[in-house]
Amino acid sequence: MDHDRYGDDRIRRILRRTRTIAMVGASANWVRPSHFAMKYLRAKGYRVIPVNPRAAGEEILGEAVHASIADIPDRFEMVDIFRNAEAAGGIVDEAIEARDGKGVETVWMQLGVRNDEAALRAEAAGLDVVMDRCPKIEYARLSGELSWGGINSGIITAKALRL
């Protein structure tokens, strides 16, 4: 897989099939990017389950915070990693382990996070991998919302888009 660029159809397919996201590195601090992304994705109909060992047992945006992926009792299709590239390796291994029991289909590493070795392990286990991207930004870009702020999303249409 070429992780330097992703086709819109691939990103759109992942976002369409995903309903629940385990967000590793979620923060209760409203100025942190993970908090903003969690809030946005929830507003778009996704359930986002926060994972943060320091905040385990608390709530973020009404969702219970879990210490690890393994501690989440519910199914989820995506693991969204808001941690550095080094930490991403272990998180990817947790996602691979949770794949069959929890329904994990995608590992998504946030902007600035790239771990090619972990990506190879995830792909070998049958998971889709996206690196150095944000699902919030990709959703907004593909739905045309980024254009509302004057940002060139590369998508031109007069029709309402549906992911």
C-alpha positions in Angstrom: 0.0 0.0 0.0 1.3 3.5 -0.9 0.9 5.4 2.3 2.1 8.7 0.8 -1.3 9.3 -0.8 -4.7 7.9 -0.4 -7.5 7.9 -2.9 -10.7 9.7 -2.0 -12.7 6.5 -2.7 -10.6 4.6 -0.2 -11.0 7.2 2.5 -14.7 7.6 1.8 -15.2 3.8 2.0 -13.5 3.7 5.4 -15.6 6.6 6.7 -18.8 5.1 5.4 -18.4 1.7 7.0 -17.2 3.1 10.3 -19.8 3.7 13.0 -17.7 3.5 16.2 -14.2 4.8 16.8 -11.8 4.1 19.7 -9.8 7.3 20.0 -6.5 6.5 21.7 -5.1 9.7 23.3 -8.4 11.4 23.7 -8.3 14.5 25.9 -10.9 16.1 28.2 -9.1 19.4 27.5 -11.3 21.3 25.1 -8.3 23.0 23.4 -6.6 19.8 22.4 -7.0 18.5 18.8 -8.3 15.1 20.0 -11.1 16.8 21.9 -12.1 18.9 19.0 -11.9 15.9 16.6 -14.0 13.8 19.0 -16.7 16.5 19.3 -16.8 16.9 15.5 -17.0 13.2 14.7 -19.8 12.7 17.3 -21.7 15.6 15.7 -21.5 13.7 12.4 -23.0 10.6 13.8 -20.0 8.5 14.9 -19.7 7.1 18.4 -16.2 7.9 19.7 -14.9 5.9 22.7 -12.1 7.7 24.4 -9.0 5.8 25.5 -6.6 7.4 27.9 -5.0 5.6 30.8 -4.6 8.8 32.8 -8.3 9.6 32.6 -9.6 6.0 32.8 -12.9 6.0 34.7 -13.7 9.6 33.9 -15.9 10.8 31.1 -15.2 12.8 28.0 -18.2 14.3 26.2 -20.4 11.8 28.0 -18.4 8.7 27.1 -16.6 6.6 29.6 -12.8 6.8 29.2 -11.0 3.4 29.1 -7.4 2.7 30.0 -6.7 0.6 26.9 -8.3 -0.8 23.7 -8.7 -4.2 25.5 -10.8 -2.5 28.2 -13.5 -1.4 25.8 -16.5 -3.7 26.2 -18.2 -2.6 23.0 -17.4 -3.2 19.3 -15.7 -0.5 17.2 -14.5 -0.5 13.6 -11.7 2.1 13.8 -8.8 2.8 16.1 -7.8 6.5 15.8 -4.3 7.2 17.2 -3.6 10.6 18.8 -0.2 9.5 20.0 3.4 9.8 18.6 4.8 7.4 16.0 6.7 5.3 18.5 3.7 4.8 20.7 1.6 3.9 17.7 3.4 0.6 17.3 2.1 -0.8 20.5 -1.4 0.6 19.9 -1.5 -1.0 16.4 -0.6 -4.3 18.1 -3.5 -3.9 20.5 -5.8 -3.1 17.5 -4.6 -6.3 15.8 -5.4 -8.3 18.9 -8.8 -6.7 19.2 -9.6 -7.2 15.5 -11.7 -10.3 15.6 -13.4 -9.8 19.0 -14.2 -6.1 18.6 -14.7 -5.8 14.9 -11.7 -3.6 14.2 -11.2 -2.9 10.5 -9.1 0.2 10.4 -6.1 1.7 12.1 -5.9 5.5 11.5 -2.8 7.4 12.6 -3.3 11.1 13.1 -1.5 14.0 11.4 2.2 13.8 11.9 2.0 10.1 13.0 3.6 7.5 10.7 4.9 4.1 11.7 5.5 2.0 8.5 6.5 -1.1 10.5 3.3 -1.1 12.5 1.3 -0.4 9.3 2.8 -3.5 7.7 1.8 -5.6 10.7 -1.7 -4.2 10.6 -2.1 -4.8 6.9 -0.7 -8.4 7.2 -3.5 -8.9 9.8 -6.1 -7.7 7.3 -6.6 -4.2 8.6 -6.8 -1.0 6.5 -4.3 1.6 7.5 -4.3 5.4 7.1 -1.3 7.4 8.4 -0.6 11.1 8.7 -4.3 12.1 8.2 -7.2 13.2 10.4 -10.6 11.5 9.9 -12.3 14.8 11.0 -10.4 16.8 8.3 -11.0 14.0 5.7 -14.7 13.9 6.5 -15.0 17.7 6.2 -13.0 17.7 3.0 -15.0 14.9 1.3 -18.4 16.4 2.4 -17.4 19.8 1.1 -17.5 21.5 4.6 -13.8 22.6 4.3 -14.9 24.8 1.3 -17.2 26.7 3.6 -14.1 28.2 5.2 -12.6 29.1 1.9 -10.2 26.1 1.9 -9.7 24.4 -1.5 -10.8 20.8 -0.8 -10.3 19.7 -4.4 -13.9 18.8 -4.7 -16.1 21.0 -6.9 -19.9 20.4 -7.0 -23.2 22.2 -6.8 -24.8 19.1 -5.2 -24.9 18.2 -1.5 -22.4 15.4 -1.0 -23.0 12.3 0.9 -20.2 10.3 2.3 
